[in-house]
Amino acid sequence: MDIRIGFGWDSHAFKPGVPLRIGGLTLEHPEGLAGHSDGDVLLHAVTDALLGAVAAGDIGSYFPPGDPRWKDADSAIFLKLALEELAHAGYRIVNVDITLVLATPKISPIADRMRARVAELLDVELGQVSVKAKTPEGLNQDHVAQCHAVALVERIPDQDDLKSISAVIETQRQLEDVVDDLLASVHGVPKRRTDEPVFDTEDIT
């Protein structure tokens, strides 16, 4: 299978007296998110999405919430582990789609900055990351932040399977034929006609 999809979800309640960390950023807000680590609900969801895409367990199996080593830890550490597991399985990220669900703070004014930070942490292009936000209207969850993340990944081609043209073309004539086919199919350039030598039968002795 060359393409896989992973889904991640996380939820944390707001808590006074701690900084608010979402998407690798520290946001101005009177409350942060409760959690054994820094409570970054977005990075936790993306971590689980990447691990799930390659069937490598979940964030809790690597970083148990009762382990004192991860007390107040930067969630970028968890994300790095997921990226290592992804690479070990032979896959890379195609794109990540993220939806935050929270009443406050407003995410839209900082969505582009958050996208840029997540792309940086994932080591992908900005266009491969989407960050959206919704309010929990009618759900009675105004004091909770949730995040849903979907990751599409693709298998990295095995370098041993990638043969150069020189490895499969044996003669100069074959190389010329390949170039002609490429020019004809991509640029509409007519194939060169190879004229056979014309012999005057009167000159044959």
N, C-alpha and C positions, 0 to 999 in steps of 0.2 A: 504494500500500500504506500503510495507516494505522498498522499495528502491526508492529514488528520486534523480533527477539531477538538479543542479542549474547552471546558466550561469551568469557571470559578466563581464562587460567591462567598462574601464575608459580611459580617455585621458586628458593629461595636456601639455600645451606648456612650453618650457624652458624659464627661466627668470634669468637674471643676478642678483647677489646680494643676493641670497638665497641659503641655503644648499640643496644639492641633496639627497633626501630620497627615496629609493626604497627597498621594501621588508623588512622594519624595520631596514635598514642599512643606515648610512651616507656615501656617496661615494665621492671620490675625483673627482671634476669636476668643471669647471669654472662657470657653471650655474646650478641652481636648477629647480624645477618644480613649476609653478605658481599654486596657489590654496588658498582657504580660510584657510584650515588646513595646514599640512606640505606637501601636494601635493603628498603623497605616492601613485602613480598610481597602484602599485601592490596590496597593502593592501586594497585599495578601491574596486578593481575588485573582490578580494576574498571575501570581506564583502558582496558585492551584490550577489555573487554566493551562499553564505551560506543562506542569507535572501531569495533569490529566491527559493532555494530548498524546503523551508517550507512555501512558499507563505506569507512571513512576511514583504512585502514592499521592500523598497530600502534604501540606505544609506541616501538619501536626506530627506526622510520622518522622520528620527530620528535626523539627524544633518543638518538642513537647512544651506546653505552656507551664509545666511545673519545674522545668529545668532552669536553675538560677543563672546559667550562662547567657540566657536570652532575655533577662530582665532589662527592660528599657532599650533593647537592641534596635538598631536601625534596620528597618524592614528591607532595605536594599540588599542586606546580607542574604535574606531568604530568596530574593529574586535572583541573585547571582547563582545560588545553588540550583535553582530551577533551570537557568540557562545552561549550566554545566551538564545537568541531566539531559537536557534537550540535545546538546551537541554530542554527548556520549551515545545517545540513541541514534545519531546520524540525521538529525532534523534541524531546520532553521525556521525562523519566524517569517510568515508571509504578511500577516497583519494581526492587530489586536484591537478589538472593539470593546469599549468600557462604558458602562452606565452607572453613575452614582445616584443613589436615592437618599435625599436628605432635605430637611426643611431649611436649614442654615448651616454654613454661610452660602451665599450665592456663588455658584461655580462658573457661570458663563463669563464673568469679567476676567477670570484667570485661566480659562480652559486652554487657551493657546500656550500659556506658560507651562501649564501642567502637562500638556501633550509633549512639549519639547523636553521636559524633564524625564518623562517616562520613556520617550524615544532614546534619550541619552542613556538611561539605565539599561535599556534593552539592546543598545547598540544597533538601532535600526534607523531608517529615514523617518522624518516627521510624518510623511504621508502614509506610513504604515501603522499609525496610532490614531485612534479616535477616542475622544473623551466627551461624554454627554452627561447631563444631570437632569433629574426629575425630582419633583417634590412628592412626599408620601401622602398625597391628598386622600382623605377618607380612611387611612389605614391606622390612625391613632399611633403613629410612630415618629412623632416630631422630635423625640429625644434620642433618636437612633440614626446612625449612618450605615447604609448598606451599599454594597457594590457588586455588580454583575460584570463578568469579563468573559469574552470569547476570544480564543486564540486559534488562528489557522496556521498550521505549520506544514512544511514540505520536506521531503527527504533530500539530503545533500547528495548530489551525484557522486558515485564512487569514482575516484580519479583513475582507477585501473580500468574502468569501463569507457573512459573518454580517450579515444584514439585520434591522433592527429591525421590530417589528410595524407601526410608523407608516409604514415604507417600502413595505409591501405591502398595507396596508388603506386603502382609498380613501374609505370612507364610515363614518359613525357606526354604521349598521346592521350593517356587516361586523364592526366592533369588538365590538359587543354580542353578535353570534353567536359570535365566537371566545371571549369570556369565558364565555358560556353553555356552550359545548362543554367548556371546561376545567373548569368547576365540575361538570358532569355526569360527566365521565370520571374526575376525580381525587377529588371529594368526594361524588359520588352525589347532587348537588343536581339536582332535576328542572329541565329547561329551562323557561324562561318561555314561556307561551303568549301569543302576540300575537293578541289578538282583533281581528277585522276589524270596522269600524264597522257597526252594524246600522241599516238604514234602514227606515223605515215607508213601504211603497209608497203608502200613502194620502196621505203628505205630499209626494210627488214631483209637481211641477207642470211 
